[in-house]
Amino acid sequence: MKVNQTSTSYQKDTNSFREFIKYNINSIKRTLIETEQLLNKVGFLKLLLLFSVSLSWITYVIYFEHVGNFILRISQGNILIANLVLPVFQTFPLLLSFIYVFKDNYRALFFKVKFSRILIYIILGVLTEIILSVNIGLLLKGIKPSANPAVEDPIGITIYSLSISLIAEQILFFSVYYFFFLLFLKVKLNNKIVVIISTLIPAILIFGLAHLAVYNGNVLQCVFLIGLPFTLMQVFLFFRSGNFFIGYIVHLVFDITILLIAKLT
């Protein structure tokens, strides 16, 4: 009797796990189809505009000192005010472009998600990204991580700056991802191949290399410890939840967690 009960219990657990996997796969497939429909509706030219504005503006802000000098000048040399204004100045052009491109399709990017499920996404997303970063770091022992200069800033300024500047990073990431996603669809590639190529080539490289200035030109760190874990997690979170905002929250919590750990060690 005990053996039969154990066998029955095991079968129920197995069936429940299979149903859980099937449900998640179906959710991802559904979001994938809806994303394809959304991007075709938005159109290639608008996505090209968003991609071009995001990449050129972020590159200009990161690699040229004009923006920082301008903000410092209008702040009359006050570093505190400059630190409050700069993230807004960096983010505004991207946010404006994003709103223009998706102004008639917000619902397709912000699918309603229960609060309890959002908490689950945040916890699992942050933990998974940390685990991915650590394991990739262990596999690629030649990577010597450089410290983020934000570790030296007051925690209040850091959280404020991140909460705004990460909006720009999310838009940059998805502008790259969506552009190449639709581009590869236009050349009639299989959907699975489209997702893989859009994730592993342009999104990782461009998003990862956008951090070169912050991490002293450490290409391996930017691409493999930052770009790869971030990209994998962002793509999964969006296709699983259908909500653009979820990835932003996980990104923010992850960065704050890492900076707090760095400050305490």
C-alpha positions as CSV (number, residue, x, y, z in Angstrom):
1,M,0.0,0.0,0.0
2,K,2.8,2.4,0.9
3,V,4.6,1.7,-2.3
4,N,1.4,2.4,-4.3
5,Q,0.8,5.6,-2.4
6,T,4.4,6.7,-3.0
7,S,4.1,5.8,-6.7
8,T,0.8,7.7,-7.0
9,S,2.3,10.8,-5.3
10,Y,5.3,10.7,-7.5
11,Q,3.1,10.5,-10.6
12,K,1.1,13.5,-9.4
13,D,4.2,15.5,-8.8
14,T,5.6,14.6,-12.2
15,N,2.3,15.5,-13.9
16,S,2.2,18.8,-12.0
17,F,5.8,19.6,-13.1
18,R,5.0,18.8,-16.7
19,E,2.0,21.0,-16.6
20,F,4.1,23.8,-15.1
21,I,6.7,23.5,-17.9
22,K,4.0,23.3,-20.6
23,Y,2.2,26.3,-19.2
24,N,5.4,28.4,-19.2
25,I,6.4,27.3,-22.7
26,N,2.9,28.2,-24.0
27,S,3.1,31.6,-22.3
28,I,6.5,32.3,-24.0
29,K,5.2,31.1,-27.4
30,R,2.1,33.3,-27.0
31,T,4.2,36.4,-26.2
32,L,6.6,35.6,-29.0
33,I,3.7,35.6,-31.5
34,E,2.3,38.8,-30.0
35,T,5.7,40.5,-30.2
36,E,6.0,39.6,-33.8
37,Q,2.6,41.1,-34.5
38,L,3.5,44.2,-32.5
39,L,6.7,44.8,-34.3
40,N,5.1,44.3,-37.7
41,K,2.4,46.8,-36.7
42,V,5.0,49.4,-35.5
43,G,7.0,49.0,-38.7
44,F,10.6,48.7,-39.6
45,L,11.3,52.4,-40.1
46,K,10.1,53.4,-36.6
47,L,12.2,50.7,-35.1
48,L,15.1,51.9,-37.1
49,L,14.5,55.4,-35.7
50,L,14.4,54.1,-32.1
51,F,17.5,52.0,-32.7
52,S,19.5,54.9,-34.3
53,V,18.5,57.5,-31.6
54,S,19.2,55.1,-28.7
55,L,22.5,53.9,-30.0
56,S,23.9,57.2,-31.1
57,W,22.7,59.2,-28.1
58,I,24.1,56.6,-25.6
59,T,27.4,56.5,-27.5
60,Y,27.6,60.3,-27.5
61,V,26.8,60.5,-23.7
62,I,29.2,57.8,-22.8
63,Y,32.2,58.5,-24.9
64,F,32.1,62.3,-25.2
65,E,32.5,64.8,-22.3
66,H,30.3,67.5,-23.9
67,V,27.1,66.4,-22.1
68,G,28.7,66.1,-18.6
69,N,30.5,69.5,-19.1
70,F,27.2,71.1,-20.2
71,I,25.3,69.8,-17.2
72,L,28.1,70.9,-14.9
73,R,28.1,74.4,-16.4
74,I,24.3,74.9,-16.1
75,S,24.5,73.5,-12.6
76,Q,27.1,76.3,-11.8
77,G,29.7,73.7,-10.8
78,N,27.4,72.1,-8.2
79,I,28.3,68.4,-8.3
80,L,25.1,67.4,-6.4
81,I,22.8,69.2,-8.8
82,A,24.7,67.9,-11.8
83,N,24.3,64.3,-10.5
84,L,20.6,64.9,-10.2
85,V,20.2,66.5,-13.7
86,L,22.5,64.2,-15.7
87,P,20.5,61.0,-15.6
88,V,17.3,62.8,-16.7
89,F,19.2,64.5,-19.6
90,Q,20.7,61.1,-20.6
91,T,17.3,59.4,-20.5
92,F,14.9,61.9,-22.0
93,P,15.7,61.6,-25.7
94,L,15.4,57.8,-25.5
95,L,12.2,57.9,-23.6
96,L,10.7,60.5,-26.0
97,S,11.6,58.2,-29.0
98,F,10.2,55.2,-27.2
99,I,6.9,56.9,-26.5
100,Y,6.7,58.1,-30.1
101,V,7.4,54.7,-31.6
102,F,5.0,52.7,-29.3
103,K,2.4,55.4,-28.5
104,D,-0.4,53.3,-30.0
105,N,0.8,49.9,-28.7
106,Y,1.4,50.3,-25.0
107,R,-0.8,47.5,-23.9
108,A,1.3,45.0,-26.0
109,L,4.3,46.0,-23.9
110,F,2.8,46.2,-20.5
111,F,0.7,43.1,-20.0
112,K,-1.0,43.1,-16.6
113,V,0.8,41.0,-14.0
114,K,-0.3,40.2,-10.5
115,F,1.8,41.8,-7.7
116,S,2.6,38.4,-6.2
117,R,3.9,37.2,-9.5
118,I,6.0,40.4,-9.9
119,L,7.7,39.6,-6.6
120,I,8.5,36.1,-7.8
121,Y,9.9,37.5,-11.1
122,I,12.1,39.9,-9.1
123,I,13.5,37.3,-6.7
124,L,14.1,34.7,-9.3
125,G,15.4,37.2,-11.9
126,V,18.0,38.7,-9.5
127,L,19.1,35.4,-8.1
128,T,19.4,33.8,-11.5
129,E,21.4,36.8,-12.9
130,I,23.8,36.6,-10.0
131,I,24.2,32.9,-10.4
132,L,24.8,33.3,-14.1
133,S,27.4,36.0,-13.6
134,V,29.2,34.0,-10.9
135,N,29.3,30.8,-13.0
136,I,30.4,32.6,-16.2
137,G,33.1,34.3,-14.1
138,L,34.3,30.9,-12.8
139,L,34.3,29.4,-16.3
140,L,36.2,32.4,-17.8
141,K,38.9,32.7,-15.1
142,G,40.9,35.1,-17.2
143,I,38.3,37.9,-16.6
144,K,39.5,40.3,-13.9
145,P,36.5,42.4,-13.1
146,S,36.9,46.2,-12.7
147,A,34.9,48.0,-10.0
148,N,32.0,50.2,-10.8
149,P,32.8,53.9,-9.9
150,A,29.3,54.2,-8.5
151,V,30.4,52.3,-5.5
152,E,32.1,55.5,-4.3
153,D,28.9,57.6,-4.6
154,P,26.4,58.1,-1.7
155,I,23.8,55.4,-1.8
156,G,20.9,57.8,-2.1
157,I,22.4,59.4,-5.3
158,T,23.3,56.0,-6.6
159,I,19.7,54.7,-6.3
160,Y,18.3,57.9,-7.7
161,S,20.7,57.8,-10.7
162,L,20.1,54.1,-11.4
163,S,16.3,54.5,-11.2
164,I,16.4,57.0,-14.1
165,S,19.4,55.9,-16.1
166,L,18.3,52.3,-16.2
167,I,15.2,53.4,-18.1
168,A,17.6,54.5,-20.9
169,E,19.5,51.2,-20.7
170,Q,16.2,49.2,-21.0
171,I,15.2,51.3,-24.0
172,L,18.6,50.8,-25.5
173,F,18.5,47.1,-25.0
174,F,15.0,46.6,-26.5
175,S,15.6,49.0,-29.3
176,V,18.5,46.8,-30.4
177,Y,16.6,43.6,-29.7
178,Y,13.4,44.6,-31.5
179,F,15.2,46.1,-34.5
180,F,17.2,42.9,-35.2
181,F,14.3,40.7,-34.2
182,L,12.1,42.3,-37.0
183,L,15.1,42.5,-39.4
184,F,15.7,38.8,-39.1
185,L,12.0,38.0,-39.4
186,K,12.0,40.1,-42.7
187,V,14.6,37.7,-44.2
188,K,12.3,34.8,-43.4
189,L,14.3,33.1,-40.6
190,N,12.7,30.6,-38.3
191,N,11.3,32.2,-35.1
192,K,13.6,30.2,-32.8
193,I,16.6,31.2,-34.8
194,V,15.5,34.8,-34.8
195,V,15.3,34.8,-31.0
196,I,18.7,33.2,-30.6
197,I,20.5,35.5,-33.1
198,S,18.8,38.6,-31.7
199,T,19.9,37.6,-28.2
200,L,23.4,36.3,-28.7
201,I,24.8,38.7,-31.3
202,P,23.6,42.3,-31.4
203,A,21.9,42.7,-28.0
204,I,24.8,41.2,-26.0
205,L,27.5,42.9,-27.9
206,I,25.9,46.4,-28.1
207,F,24.6,46.4,-24.6
208,G,27.7,44.9,-23.1
209,L,30.1,47.2,-25.0
210,A,28.0,50.2,-23.9
211,H,29.5,49.6,-20.5
212,L,33.2,49.8,-21.6
213,A,33.7,53.4,-20.4
214,V,32.4,52.4,-16.9
215,Y,34.6,49.3,-16.5
216,N,37.9,50.7,-17.9
217,G,37.6,49.1,-21.3
218,N,37.3,45.5,-19.9
219,V,35.7,43.9,-22.9
220,L,35.4,40.4,-21.4
221,Q,33.7,41.7,-18.3
222,C,31.3,43.9,-20.3
223,V,30.3,41.2,-22.8
224,F,30.3,38.0,-20.7
225,L,29.7,39.1,-17.1
226,I,27.3,42.0,-17.9
227,G,25.9,41.6,-21.4
228,L,25.3,37.9,-21.5
229,P,23.5,37.3,-18.1
230,F,21.5,40.5,-18.5
231,T,20.4,39.7,-22.0
232,L,19.3,36.1,-21.2
233,M,17.4,37.3,-18.2
234,Q,15.7,40.2,-20.0
235,V,14.6,38.2,-23.0
236,F,13.2,35.4,-20.7
237,L,11.4,37.9,-18.4
238,F,9.8,39.7,-21.3
239,F,8.6,36.7,-23.2
240,R,7.4,35.0,-19.9
241,S,5.6,38.1,-18.5
242,G,4.8,40.1,-21.5
243,N,5.6,43.2,-19.5
244,F,8.4,45.6,-20.3
245,F,8.4,47.0,-16.8
246,I,9.3,43.7,-15.1
247,G,12.8,43.6,-16.7
248,Y,13.4,47.2,-15.6
249,I,12.5,46.4,-11.9
250,V,14.8,43.3,-12.0
251,H,17.6,45.3,-13.6
252,L,17.2,48.0,-10.9
253,V,17.1,45.6,-8.0
254,F,20.0,43.6,-9.3
255,D,22.3,46.7,-9.8
256,I,21.4,48.0,-6.4
257,T,22.1,44.6,-4.8
258,I,25.5,44.3,-6.5
259,L,26.5,47.9,-5.5
260,L,25.4,47.3,-1.9
261,I,27.4,44.1,-1.7
262,A,30.4,46.0,-3.2
263,K,30.1,48.8,-0.6
264,L,30.0,46.3,2.3
265,T,33.0,44.2,1.2
